[in-house]
Amino acid sequence: MQSWRELLPKNKDAVMVFYCANRLCTTSNMAARETMKLGYTGVRHMTDGIFGWRMSGRVIEKP
């Protein structure tokens, strides 16, 4: 199994956005904090999650 750390970019200044489904989920907050502990500076966290993003009327892109 691949470690989540192997998925992080080499550039520690890269912007990364962490989010869950909504405010009830805390996994993205924990992941963001752990990533910052590794020295990443471009860490962002969407507190309201994807649900909050949608409710605010913002555009959603799918890969």
C-alpha positions as a Python dict, from the first residue, in 0.01 Angstrom:
ca = {
    (1, 'M'): (0, 0, 0),
    (2, 'Q'): (124, 347, -90),
    (3, 'S'): (186, 592, 195),
    (4, 'W'): (-11, 917, 178),
    (5, 'R'): (319, 1103, 214),
    (6, 'E'): (428, 967, -125),
    (7, 'L'): (130, 1146, -284),
    (8, 'L'): (252, 1490, -170),
    (9, 'P'): (429, 1713, -423),
    (10, 'K'): (806, 1758, -402),
    (11, 'N'): (761, 2137, -394),
    (12, 'K'): (679, 2224, -32),
    (13, 'D'): (542, 2563, -144),
    (14, 'A'): (280, 2406, -373),
    (15, 'V'): (-79, 2504, -295),
    (16, 'M'): (-288, 2212, -170),
    (17, 'V'): (-653, 2240, -71),
    (18, 'F'): (-789, 1992, 182),
    (19, 'Y'): (-1164, 1940, 218),
    (20, 'C'): (-1425, 1691, 330),
    (21, 'A'): (-1793, 1666, 249),
    (22, 'N'): (-1903, 1914, 519),
    (23, 'R'): (-1819, 2063, 861),
    (24, 'L'): (-1899, 1736, 1041),
    (25, 'C'): (-1597, 1561, 891),
    (26, 'T'): (-1261, 1642, 1051),
    (27, 'T'): (-1036, 1422, 839),
    (28, 'S'): (-931, 1702, 603),
    (29, 'N'): (-838, 1926, 895),
    (30, 'M'): (-619, 1651, 1044),
    (31, 'A'): (-457, 1585, 706),
    (32, 'A'): (-387, 1955, 653),
    (33, 'R'): (-223, 1982, 996),
    (34, 'E'): (-7, 1673, 940),
    (35, 'T'): (102, 1808, 602),
    (36, 'M'): (202, 2141, 758),
    (37, 'K'): (406, 1952, 1020),
    (38, 'L'): (607, 1809, 727),
    (39, 'G'): (700, 2164, 625),
    (40, 'Y'): (447, 2237, 352),
    (41, 'T'): (356, 2606, 339),
    (42, 'G'): (84, 2619, 71),
    (43, 'V'): (-173, 2423, 273),
    (44, 'R'): (-532, 2548, 258),
    (45, 'H'): (-838, 2404, 431),
    (46, 'M'): (-1201, 2448, 323),
    (47, 'T'): (-1380, 2436, 659),
    (48, 'D'): (-1730, 2405, 512),
    (49, 'G'): (-1621, 2129, 276),
    (50, 'I'): (-1754, 2068, -73),
    (51, 'F'): (-2112, 2106, 53),
    (52, 'G'): (-2039, 2459, 172),
    (53, 'W'): (-1864, 2537, -155),
    (54, 'R'): (-2170, 2427, -351),
    (55, 'M'): (-2411, 2613, -122),
    (56, 'S'): (-2218, 2937, -179),
    (57, 'G'): (-2278, 2902, -554),
    (58, 'R'): (-1916, 2847, -650),
    (59, 'V'): (-1822, 2650, -962),
    (60, 'I'): (-1726, 2283, -926),
    (61, 'E'): (-1492, 2114, -1172),
    (62, 'K'): (-1462, 1739, -1207),
    (63, 'P'): (-1147, 1569, -1336),
}
